[in-house]
Amino acid sequence: MNYFFSSFDEMRGILDLKDVMKGQDAFLDFFIHERAEVIYVVDSSRHLLGVVTPSDLDRLYHNELSTPLGALNKRYSSLNKVDFGDAADFFHNHVKCHEIPVVDEGVLLGIVSDGIGKDVKEWGKISKIAIKRQKKTDNVRRYGDKIKELTGNWYKTNILIYGNLRDAEVVNQLDNNERKLVSKRKDLSSRDVYTQFIKEKWNGKDFFVDYGKIRFKLNGGAFCPQDMITPSFNVSDHHRIVPNRPLKASRKVFVFGPCNVFGAYVTDDQTIETHLQEMINSSGHSNVEVVNCGLMGPEKCLDSIFVSDISSNDIVIILTPGFDWVFKECFPESYRGCLSDVYKNIDNPTEHFLDNVRHCDGVVNKAVAKRIWTDIKGVLEKKVDDNPTKLFGAKYFIPPEVRRYFDGYMEEFFGDYHCEGKVGSIVMNCNPFTNGHRYLVEYAASKVDQLIIFVVEEDKSFFKFDQRFEMVKRGVEDISNVTVVPSGRYIISKETFAQYFEKENAIEVDDMDYDIYVFGDVVAKKLGISKRFLGKEPIDIVTNKYNERMVEILPTFGIDVEIIERKTDGETAISGSRVREHFKNDNWEEVSKLCPESTVAILKKIKKKSDIIKRA
């Protein structure tokens, strides 16, 4: 194999200290745009201060050091001179590495590389990770900005933020025997560790039966646990029950965070919240209730802050889902350090966690609660406001990633779209596109200057999205002021209105308001939509309820709603279900009565293709 030496001036992986100090985003930008194998951070004298590799990205975002230098990896291999033999030995022992720095008395001279480097697939993976980290960093900052906007200076005293339990820091505290126990659990699930190592002694052998029943749902755009009653888990009104909470409370302590905040691997009486409630009760604060706002998994565990009824008398506790340094940067007055140290005072720590240190038992939860209690005692001593200010409790929350998605969506489908006149809209599934749909479009187009039709993109209907989209495009192509686009991920989709796709079996109607809020707050604002047209629905209870809610909600966004009587065939309303039935039975005469010629032609093409597949 041929090895190559690149001098300092020939390297592309150099980052100057002054550029790094602008923020940890500098690392992300470098990996995404420069495609350097390793980032070498140097000072003005070319002294190597540390390196960052793609595998370090996770480590960068799970520490509380707001200075980027604190995240540098200073334990790196190097050569003290250009020696291809020593380099060959290094590459042989580190097959995933393709370069090694040459450092003399701390000064970076250059690198020796094997000339191979990472392939396109590896760089694709690195870029994907880097972009994902960048988006999450941006999300945390947006959460921080929004919280400070809503609360003013209140957050400085009444929001307490803790770096959550971190595997690396806890494992580093363990002795060699305990580390061996941890290594044996590698690649095992939490359930396997509970059965094989913990021997089911935390909660009994049936615990994971109850665990398997946990479900989550959207509530105003924020995920929350569904109500449930089991021996181990009990959830009421979107919150896991804290059994020793007071029946009446004048102030509350809301605890937000991922799985250990929810108490994923303990029964109700062993959660952080229950232990904290016990400490509060014992101190004489009988009017204070602890609310479990935890969520399984880190991705969405902070969204519910914005839809929770939190007032100026209350306290908010956040256990971070990672990205601790960003939280510390956003909330320097609120950040109270990392919780990993609680394990130092726990005997035989490996008996108290499963596959990671956050999947822990009541002993760890009690230690965490004790740490929090020492910090909130002083806040609870403050006088309660007789007329507290409502700080949070919005009807809905639209996460940053949803708004960011629509930025890309608008760029892709609308570009520089602008209409000076009146813009109307229709959201249609068209399963398939019928004369009834055509009638609705003709009417709506005559009432506005520009009509936008959003065709439901979720592929949960009898006809596939691309088939339905073609039917609509072909069916309205002669109407000059109509634009047809896919609905995307958040306009009548599984993510905003799942029951729409199960409506034929619906007995009761769940909340669909979030879909309407997304449309009013994001879609309509971006496109200047001031009118939405609906088809009257006398039979389908889900669509009928959806229409009723749109009539109530959309006007609050300045959007007029008009419900149009459905076109009939004789005395019967034209419906997609009738067409589908005739389609299945090859009754093309009836199909032709109910659908435009363009739809009939597409349906025949679909039928022919399906018949060929059946015969094959």
C-alpha positions as CSV (number, residue, x, y, z in Angstrom):
1,M,0.0,0.0,0.0
2,N,1.2,3.5,-0.8
3,Y,1.3,6.1,2.0
4,F,1.4,9.9,1.5
5,F,2.5,12.8,3.6
6,S,0.6,16.1,3.4
7,S,2.3,19.1,5.0
8,F,0.3,21.5,7.2
9,D,-0.2,23.9,4.3
10,E,-1.6,21.1,2.2
11,M,-4.1,19.9,4.8
12,R,-7.8,20.6,4.5
13,G,-8.8,19.5,8.0
14,I,-7.4,22.5,9.8
15,L,-9.6,24.7,12.0
16,D,-8.1,27.7,13.7
17,L,-8.9,28.3,17.3
18,K,-10.6,31.6,16.7
19,D,-13.0,29.9,14.3
20,V,-13.8,27.2,16.7
21,M,-14.6,29.7,19.5
22,K,-17.5,31.0,17.4
23,G,-19.4,27.9,18.4
24,Q,-19.6,24.2,18.2
25,D,-21.5,24.5,14.9
26,A,-18.0,25.0,13.4
27,F,-17.4,21.3,13.7
28,L,-20.7,20.4,12.0
29,D,-20.1,22.8,9.2
30,F,-16.6,21.4,8.6
31,F,-17.8,17.8,8.3
32,I,-20.7,18.7,6.1
33,H,-18.9,21.0,3.7
34,E,-15.1,20.2,3.8
35,R,-15.3,16.4,4.1
36,A,-12.1,16.2,6.2
37,E,-11.4,12.9,7.7
38,V,-10.4,14.5,11.0
39,I,-10.7,18.1,12.3
40,Y,-7.4,19.4,13.7
41,V,-7.8,22.5,16.0
42,V,-4.7,24.6,16.2
43,D,-3.6,28.0,17.6
44,S,-1.8,30.7,15.8
45,S,1.5,28.9,16.3
46,R,0.2,25.7,14.8
47,H,0.1,23.9,18.2
48,L,-2.4,21.0,18.0
49,L,-5.0,21.6,20.7
50,G,-7.2,18.6,19.9
51,V,-9.0,16.7,17.2
52,V,-12.6,15.9,16.4
53,T,-13.7,12.8,14.4
54,P,-17.1,12.0,13.1
55,S,-17.5,9.4,15.9
56,D,-17.0,12.3,18.4
57,L,-20.2,14.0,17.3
58,D,-22.3,12.3,19.9
59,R,-19.8,13.1,22.6
60,L,-19.9,16.8,21.6
61,Y,-23.6,17.0,22.3
62,H,-23.8,15.2,25.5
63,N,-21.7,17.4,27.8
64,E,-22.4,20.7,29.6
65,L,-19.3,22.6,28.4
66,S,-20.5,25.7,26.6
67,T,-17.0,26.3,25.3
68,P,-16.2,24.3,22.2
69,L,-12.7,23.6,23.4
70,G,-14.1,21.6,26.2
71,A,-15.4,19.1,23.7
72,L,-12.1,18.5,21.9
73,N,-10.7,15.0,21.9
74,K,-7.2,15.4,23.4
75,R,-6.4,11.7,23.5
76,Y,-5.3,11.0,20.0
77,S,-2.6,8.9,18.3
78,S,0.2,10.7,16.5
79,L,3.7,10.2,15.0
80,N,6.6,12.4,16.1
81,K,8.1,12.3,12.6
82,V,7.1,11.1,9.1
83,D,7.5,7.3,9.3
84,F,5.6,5.2,6.9
85,G,6.4,2.0,8.7
86,D,4.9,3.3,12.0
87,A,2.0,4.6,10.0
88,A,1.4,1.2,8.5
89,D,1.3,-0.4,11.9
90,F,-1.2,2.2,13.1
91,F,-3.5,1.7,10.0
92,H,-3.3,-2.1,10.5
93,N,-4.5,-1.8,14.1
94,H,-7.1,0.9,13.3
95,V,-8.8,-0.2,10.1
96,K,-11.4,2.6,10.1
97,C,-8.7,5.3,10.3
98,H,-7.2,6.6,7.1
99,E,-4.8,9.3,8.5
100,I,-2.6,10.0,11.5
101,P,-1.1,13.4,12.5
102,V,2.6,14.1,12.7
103,V,3.3,16.2,15.8
104,D,6.6,17.5,17.0
105,E,6.8,19.1,20.4
106,G,3.1,19.9,20.1
107,V,3.3,21.5,16.7
108,L,1.3,19.9,13.9
109,L,3.6,19.3,10.9
110,G,1.1,17.4,8.7
111,I,-0.6,14.0,8.3
112,V,0.3,10.6,6.9
113,S,-2.6,9.0,5.0
114,D,-3.2,5.7,3.3
115,G,-4.6,7.3,0.2
116,I,-7.9,5.5,0.6
117,G,-10.1,7.7,2.7
118,K,-13.8,7.2,3.3
119,D,-16.1,6.2,0.5
120,V,-19.2,8.0,-0.7
121,K,-21.5,5.8,1.5
122,E,-19.4,6.6,4.7
123,W,-19.5,10.4,3.9
124,G,-23.2,10.2,3.3
125,K,-23.6,8.7,6.8
126,I,-21.4,11.3,8.4
127,S,-23.2,14.1,6.7
128,K,-26.5,12.7,7.8
129,I,-25.4,12.5,11.4
130,A,-23.9,16.0,11.3
131,I,-27.1,17.5,9.7
132,K,-29.3,15.7,12.3
133,R,-27.2,17.1,15.1
134,Q,-27.3,20.6,13.7
135,K,-31.1,20.5,13.4
136,K,-31.4,19.3,17.0
137,T,-29.1,22.0,18.2
138,D,-31.3,24.6,16.4
139,N,-34.4,23.0,17.9
140,V,-33.1,23.4,21.5
141,R,-32.2,27.0,20.8
142,R,-35.7,27.7,19.4
143,Y,-37.2,26.1,22.5
144,G,-35.1,28.3,24.6
145,D,-36.0,31.4,22.7
146,K,-39.7,30.6,22.9
147,I,-39.6,29.9,26.6
148,K,-37.8,33.1,27.4
149,E,-40.2,35.1,25.2
150,L,-43.2,33.7,27.1
151,T,-41.8,34.0,30.6
152,G,-39.6,37.1,30.7
153,N,-37.3,36.9,33.8
154,W,-39.4,34.3,35.5
155,Y,-37.4,31.4,34.0
156,K,-34.3,32.6,35.9
157,T,-35.7,31.6,39.2
158,N,-38.5,29.1,38.5
159,I,-37.0,26.9,35.8
160,L,-34.3,24.4,36.9
161,I,-32.4,22.5,34.3
162,Y,-30.2,19.4,34.9
163,G,-27.9,17.6,32.6
164,N,-29.4,14.1,32.5
165,L,-27.6,10.9,33.6
166,R,-24.8,10.2,31.1
167,D,-23.4,6.7,30.4
168,A,-19.8,7.7,29.9
169,E,-19.5,9.7,33.1
170,V,-21.2,7.0,35.2
171,V,-19.2,4.1,33.7
172,N,-16.0,6.0,34.4
173,Q,-16.9,6.0,38.1
174,L,-17.2,2.2,38.2
175,D,-14.5,-0.3,39.2
176,N,-13.1,-2.9,36.8
177,N,-15.5,-5.6,37.8
178,E,-18.6,-3.4,37.3
179,R,-17.3,-2.2,33.9
180,K,-17.1,-5.9,32.9
181,L,-20.7,-6.3,33.9
182,V,-21.6,-3.3,31.8
183,S,-19.7,-4.7,28.7
184,K,-21.6,-8.0,29.0
185,R,-24.9,-6.0,28.6
186,K,-23.7,-4.5,25.3
187,D,-26.3,-4.9,22.5
188,L,-28.9,-6.4,24.9
189,S,-32.3,-4.8,25.2
190,S,-33.5,-3.3,28.5
191,R,-35.9,-6.3,28.9
192,D,-33.1,-8.8,28.4
193,V,-30.9,-7.0,31.0
194,Y,-33.8,-7.0,33.4
195,T,-34.4,-10.7,33.0
196,Q,-30.8,-12.0,32.7
197,F,-28.9,-9.6,35.1
198,I,-31.4,-8.0,37.4
199,K,-33.4,-11.2,37.7
200,E,-36.7,-9.4,37.6
201,K,-36.2,-8.3,41.3
202,W,-37.1,-4.6,40.7
203,N,-40.7,-5.0,39.8
204,G,-41.5,-8.7,39.4
205,K,-41.8,-10.9,36.4
206,D,-45.0,-9.4,35.0
207,F,-43.7,-5.8,34.8
208,F,-42.9,-5.9,31.1
209,V,-46.4,-7.1,30.3
210,D,-47.6,-3.7,31.6
211,Y,-44.7,-1.9,30.0
212,G,-45.8,-3.3,26.6
213,K,-49.2,-1.6,27.0
214,I,-47.8,2.0,27.1
215,R,-49.0,4.1,24.2
216,F,-48.5,7.7,23.2
217,K,-50.6,10.2,21.2
218,L,-50.6,13.8,20.1
219,N,-52.3,16.3,22.3
220,G,-52.3,19.7,20.7
221,G,-49.2,18.9,18.7
222,A,-47.3,17.5,21.7
223,F,-46.9,13.8,22.4
224,C,-48.2,12.5,25.7
225,P,-49.0,9.1,27.2
226,Q,-52.5,7.7,26.6
227,D,-54.6,7.1,29.7
228,M,-54.1,3.6,31.1
229,I,-54.7,1.5,34.2
230,T,-52.3,-1.4,35.1
231,P,-50.6,-2.7,38.3
232,S,-47.4,-0.9,37.3
233,F,-48.4,2.1,35.1
234,N,-51.3,4.4,35.6
235,V,-51.9,7.4,33.4
236,S,-54.7,10.0,33.8
237,D,-55.3,13.2,31.8
238,H,-52.1,12.7,29.8
239,H,-49.8,12.4,32.8
240,R,-48.5,9.4,34.7
241,I,-50.1,9.4,38.2
242,V,-48.1,10.5,41.2
243,P,-50.0,8.5,43.9
244,N,-49.0,10.6,46.9
245,R,-50.0,14.0,45.3
246,P,-52.4,16.3,47.2
247,L,-56.0,16.4,46.1
248,K,-55.9,20.2,45.9
249,A,-52.8,22.3,45.1
250,S,-52.2,26.0,44.7
251,R,-48.9,25.5,42.9
252,K,-47.3,22.8,40.9
253,V,-43.9,21.4,40.1
254,F,-43.8,20.2,36.4
255,V,-41.0,17.7,35.6
256,F,-40.1,17.3,31.9
257,G,-37.7,15.0,30.2
258,P,-37.2,11.6,28.6
259,C,-37.6,8.0,29.8
260,N,-36.2,8.3,33.4
261,V,-38.6,11.3,34.0
262,F,-41.5,9.2,32.8
263,G,-40.2,6.3,35.0
264,A,-40.1,3.8,32.2
265,Y,-38.7,0.9,34.3
266,V,-40.3,1.4,37.6
267,T,-43.8,1.3,39.1
268,D,-45.8,4.4,39.9
269,D,-44.5,4.6,43.5
270,Q,-40.8,4.6,42.5
271,T,-40.7,7.5,39.9
272,I,-38.6,10.6,40.4
273,E,-41.9,12.6,40.8
274,T,-43.3,10.3,43.5
275,H,-40.1,10.5,45.6
276,L,-39.9,14.3,45.1
277,Q,-43.6,14.6,46.1
278,E,-42.8,12.6,49.3
279,M,-40.0,15.1,50.2
280,I,-42.3,18.1,49.5
281,N,-45.1,16.6,51.6
282,S,-42.7,15.8,54.5
283,S,-41.5,19.5,54.5
284,G,-45.0,20.7,55.2
285,H,-45.8,22.0,51.7
286,S,-49.2,20.4,51.5
287,N,-50.4,22.6,48.7
288,V,-47.7,21.6,46.1
289,E,-48.4,19.0,43.5
290,V,-45.6,17.3,41.4
291,V,-46.7,16.6,37.8
292,N,-45.0,13.9,35.8
293,C,-44.6,15.3,32.3
294,G,-42.0,12.6,31.1
295,L,-42.0,11.0,27.8
296,M,-40.4,7.8,26.5
297,G,-37.5,8.8,24.3
298,P,-35.7,12.1,24.0
299,E,-37.0,13.4,20.6
300,K,-40.2,15.1,21.7
301,C,-40.1,15.2,25.5
302,L,-40.1,19.1,25.7
303,D,-43.0,19.9,23.4
304,S,-45.6,19.5,26.1
305,I,-44.2,22.4,28.1
306,F,-46.0,24.8,25.7
307,V,-49.4,23.1,26.1
308,S,-49.2,22.6,29.9
309,D,-51.1,25.0,32.2
310,I,-48.1,26.5,33.9
311,S,-48.5,29.8,35.9
312,S,-46.0,32.1,37.6
313,N,-46.5,30.3,40.9
314,D,-45.2,27.0,39.5
315,I,-41.8,25.5,39.1
316,V,-40.5,23.8,35.9
317,I,-37.8,21.1,36.1
318,I,-36.1,19.9,32.9
319,L,-33.9,16.8,32.7
320,T,-32.2,17.3,29.4
321,P,-32.5,14.9,26.5
322,G,-28.9,15.6,25.6
323,F,-27.3,18.7,24.1
324,D,-26.6,19.9,27.6
325,W,-24.2,22.6,26.6
326,V,-26.9,24.2,24.4
327,F,-29.3,24.3,27.4
328,K,-26.5,25.8,29.5
329,E,-25.9,28.4,26.8
330,C,-29.6,29.3,26.6
331,F,-30.3,29.2,30.3
332,P,-27.1,30.0,32.2
333,E,-29.1,31.1,35.3
334,S,-31.2,27.9,35.3
335,Y,-28.6,25.3,34.6
336,R,-27.9,23.3,37.8
337,G,-25.2,20.8,36.6
338,C,-25.3,17.2,35.6
339,L,-27.0,14.4,37.6
340,S,-24.5,11.7,36.9
341,D,-22.8,12.2,40.3
342,V,-25.8,10.7,42.1
343,Y,-24.4,7.3,41.2
344,K,-21.3,8.0,43.4
345,N,-23.4,7.4,46.5
346,I,-25.1,4.3,45.3
347,D,-23.7,0.9,46.3
348,N,-23.3,-1.7,43.5
349,P,-24.5,0.8,40.8
350,T,-24.8,-1.8,38.1
351,E,-27.6,-3.4,40.0
352,H,-29.6,-0.2,39.6
353,F,-29.6,0.4,35.8
354,L,-30.3,-1.7,32.7
355,D,-28.8,-1.1,29.2
356,N,-28.0,2.5,30.0
357,V,-27.8,4.6,33.2
358,R,-31.1,6.4,32.5
359,H,-33.0,3.1,32.4
360,C,-32.8,3.0,36.2
361,D,-34.6,1.8,39.3
362,G,-36.3,3.6,42.2
363,V,-33.0,3.9,44.1
364,V,-31.5,6.1,41.4
365,N,-34.8,8.0,41.0
366,K,-34.8,8.8,44.7
367,A,-31.2,10.1,44.6
368,V,-32.2,12.3,41.6
369,A,-35.3,13.6,43.5
370,K,-33.1,14.4,46.5
371,R,-30.8,16.4,44.4
372,I,-33.7,18.3,42.9
373,W,-35.3,18.9,46.3
374,T,-32.2,20.6,47.6
375,D,-32.5,23.2,44.8
376,I,-36.3,23.9,44.9
377,K,-36.7,24.2,48.6
378,G,-35.8,27.9,48.4
379,V,-38.2,28.5,45.5
380,L,-41.1,26.9,47.4
381,E,-40.5,29.3,50.4
382,K,-41.4,32.2,48.2
383,K,-44.9,33.7,48.7
384,V,-47.6,32.5,46.3
385,D,-49.1,35.2,44.1
386,D,-52.9,35.5,44.7
387,N,-53.3,36.4,41.0
388,P,-50.7,34.3,39.1
389,T,-49.9,35.0,35.5
390,K,-50.5,32.2,33.0
391,L,-47.2,31.5,31.2
392,F,-47.9,28.4,29.2
393,G,-51.0,26.5,28.2
394,A,-51.5,27.1,24.5
395,K,-54.2,25.1,22.7
396,Y,-51.5,23.8,20.3
397,F,-47.8,23.7,19.8
398,I,-46.1,23.5,16.4
399,P,-42.6,22.1,16.8
400,P,-39.6,23.7,15.1
401,E,-39.1,20.7,12.8
402,V,-42.7,21.1,11.4
403,R,-42.1,24.8,10.6
404,R,-38.8,23.9,9.1
405,Y,-40.4,21.2,7.0
406,F,-42.9,23.7,5.5
407,D,-40.1,26.1,4.6
408,G,-38.7,23.4,2.3
409,Y,-42.2,22.4,1.2
410,M,-43.1,25.9,0.1
411,E,-39.7,26.3,-1.7
412,E,-40.3,23.0,-3.6
413,F,-43.9,23.4,-4.7
414,F,-44.5,27.2,-4.7
415,G,-41.2,28.9,-5.1
416,D,-41.8,32.6,-5.6
417,Y,-45.6,32.1,-5.7
418,H,-47.6,35.2,-4.9
419,C,-51.2,36.2,-5.6
420,E,-52.5,39.8,-5.1
421,G,-56.1,38.6,-5.2
422,K,-58.2,36.3,-3.0
423,V,-56.6,32.8,-2.5
424,G,-58.9,29.9,-1.6
425,S,-58.1,26.2,-0.9
426,I,-59.5,22.8,-0.9
427,V,-57.9,19.7,0.8
428,M,-59.0,16.6,-1.1
429,N,-58.4,12.9,-0.8
430,C,-60.2,12.0,-4.1
431,N,-60.4,8.3,-3.7
432,P,-61.1,8.5,-6.7
433,F,-61.7,12.0,-8.3
434,T,-65.5,12.1,-9.0
435,N,-68.0,14.5,-10.6
436,G,-68.7,15.6,-7.1
437,H,-65.1,16.7,-6.6
438,R,-65.2,18.4,-10.0
439,Y,-68.3,20.3,-9.0
440,L,-66.7,21.5,-5.8
441,V,-63.6,22.7,-7.7
442,E,-65.6,24.6,-10.3
443,Y,-67.6,26.3,-7.7
444,A,-64.6,27.3,-5.5
445,A,-62.5,28.5,-8.5
446,S,-65.4,30.8,-9.4
447,K,-65.3,32.5,-6.0
448,V,-61.5,33.3,-5.7
449,D,-58.7,34.6,-7.9
450,Q,-56.5,31.6,-7.2
451,L,-57.5,28.2,-5.9
452,I,-55.0,25.7,-4.4
453,I,-55.9,22.1,-4.2
454,F,-54.0,20.0,-1.7
455,V,-54.2,16.3,-2.6
456,V,-53.8,14.1,0.5
457,E,-50.4,12.5,0.2
458,E,-50.7,9.9,2.9
459,D,-50.9,6.5,1.2
460,K,-53.7,5.0,3.3
461,S,-56.5,5.0,0.7
462,F,-57.8,2.4,-1.7
463,F,-56.1,4.2,-4.6
464,K,-52.4,5.1,-4.3
465,F,-51.4,8.8,-4.0
466,D,-49.8,9.0,-7.4
467,Q,-53.0,7.6,-9.0
468,R,-55.2,10.0,-7.1
469,F,-52.9,12.9,-7.8
470,E,-53.0,12.2,-11.6
471,M,-56.8,12.0,-11.5
472,V,-57.0,15.5,-9.9
473,K,-54.4,17.0,-12.2
474,R,-56.1,15.7,-15.3
475,G,-59.6,16.4,-13.9
476,V,-59.0,20.2,-13.4
477,E,-56.4,21.0,-16.0
478,D,-58.8,23.1,-18.0
479,I,-59.5,25.5,-15.1
480,S,-56.9,28.2,-15.4
481,N,-56.8,29.6,-11.8
482,V,-56.3,26.2,-10.1
483,T,-52.9,24.9,-8.7
484,V,-52.7,21.2,-7.6
485,V,-50.0,20.1,-5.1
486,P,-49.4,17.2,-2.7
487,S,-50.5,17.8,0.8
488,G,-47.2,16.8,2.3
489,R,-46.5,15.3,5.7
490,Y,-48.7,17.6,7.9
491,I,-51.9,18.4,6.0
492,I,-54.4,15.5,6.8
493,S,-51.7,12.9,7.6
494,K,-51.1,10.2,10.1
495,E,-49.0,12.7,12.0
496,T,-51.8,15.3,12.4
497,F,-55.1,13.4,12.0
498,A,-54.7,9.7,12.1
499,Q,-58.4,8.9,12.5
500,Y,-59.2,10.3,9.0
501,F,-57.8,7.1,7.5
502,E,-59.8,4.9,9.8
503,K,-63.1,6.8,9.5
504,E,-65.1,4.0,8.0
505,N,-64.7,2.1,11.3
506,A,-65.0,5.1,13.6
507,I,-67.5,5.1,16.5
508,E,-66.2,8.1,18.4
509,V,-64.2,11.0,17.0
510,D,-60.8,11.9,18.6
511,D,-59.3,15.3,18.6
512,M,-58.4,16.5,15.1
513,D,-57.8,20.1,16.0
514,Y,-54.0,20.0,15.5
515,D,-54.4,19.4,11.8
516,I,-56.5,22.6,11.6
517,Y,-54.1,24.6,13.7
518,V,-51.1,23.6,11.5
519,F,-53.1,24.7,8.4
520,G,-54.2,28.0,9.9
521,D,-50.9,29.0,11.6
522,V,-48.4,27.8,9.0
523,V,-49.9,26.8,5.6
524,A,-52.5,29.6,5.2
525,K,-50.1,32.3,6.5
526,K,-47.3,31.4,4.1
527,L,-49.7,31.2,1.0
528,G,-52.1,34.1,1.9
529,I,-55.1,31.7,2.0
530,S,-58.2,33.5,3.2
531,K,-60.9,30.9,2.3
532,R,-61.3,27.2,2.6
533,F,-64.0,25.3,0.8
534,L,-65.5,22.1,2.3
535,G,-68.0,19.6,0.9
536,K,-71.0,18.9,3.1
537,E,-70.8,15.6,4.8
538,P,-74.2,14.1,6.0
539,I,-73.0,10.5,6.6
540,D,-69.3,10.3,7.6
541,I,-69.1,11.2,11.3
542,V,-65.3,11.9,11.2
543,T,-65.4,14.2,8.2
544,N,-68.5,15.9,9.6
545,K,-66.9,16.6,12.9
546,Y,-63.7,17.8,11.1
547,N,-65.9,20.3,9.2
548,E,-67.5,21.5,12.4
549,R,-64.1,22.1,14.0
550,M,-62.8,24.0,10.9
551,V,-65.8,26.3,11.0
552,E,-65.0,27.1,14.7
553,I,-61.2,27.3,14.4
554,L,-60.1,28.7,11.0
555,P,-61.9,32.1,11.4
556,T,-59.5,32.8,14.3
557,F,-56.8,32.8,11.7
558,G,-58.7,35.1,9.4
559,I,-59.9,32.2,7.1
560,D,-63.5,32.1,5.9
561,V,-65.0,28.6,5.7
562,E,-67.7,27.8,3.2
563,I,-69.5,24.4,3.2
564,I,-70.8,23.4,-0.2
565,E,-73.8,21.1,-0.8
566,R,-72.6,17.8,-2.5
567,K,-73.5,17.1,-6.1
568,T,-76.1,14.4,-6.4
569,D,-76.8,11.6,-8.9
570,G,-80.6,11.7,-8.8
571,E,-81.4,11.8,-5.1
572,T,-78.1,10.2,-4.0
573,A,-74.9,12.1,-3.2
574,I,-72.0,11.2,-5.4
575,S,-69.4,9.4,-3.3
576,G,-66.0,7.8,-3.7
577,S,-67.3,4.6,-2.0
578,R,-69.9,4.1,-4.6
579,V,-67.4,4.5,-7.4
580,R,-65.0,2.0,-5.7
581,E,-67.7,-0.5,-5.4
582,H,-68.5,-0.2,-9.1
583,F,-64.8,-0.3,-10.0
584,K,-64.4,-3.6,-8.1
585,N,-67.3,-5.1,-10.0
586,D,-66.2,-3.8,-13.4
587,N,-69.4,-1.8,-13.7
588,W,-68.0,0.8,-16.0
589,E,-71.3,2.2,-17.1
590,E,-72.0,3.4,-13.5
591,V,-68.4,4.5,-13.0
592,S,-68.8,6.7,-16.1
593,K,-71.9,8.3,-14.7
594,L,-70.1,9.3,-11.5
595,C,-66.7,10.4,-12.8
596,P,-65.1,12.7,-15.4
597,E,-63.8,11.0,-18.5
598,S,-60.2,11.6,-17.4
599,T,-60.8,9.6,-14.2
600,V,-62.5,6.8,-16.0
601,A,-59.5,6.5,-18.3
602,I,-57.1,6.3,-15.4
603,L,-59.3,3.8,-13.5
604,K,-59.4,1.5,-16.6
605,K,-55.6,1.7,-16.8
606,I,-55.3,0.8,-13.1
607,K,-57.8,-2.1,-13.6
608,K,-56.0,-3.5,-16.6
609,K,-52.7,-3.4,-14.8
610,S,-54.1,-5.2,-11.7
611,D,-55.7,-7.9,-13.9
612,I,-52.4,-8.5,-15.6
613,I,-50.7,-8.9,-12.3
614,K,-53.4,-11.4,-11.1
615,R,-52.9,-13.5,-14.2
616,A,-49.1,-13.5,-13.9
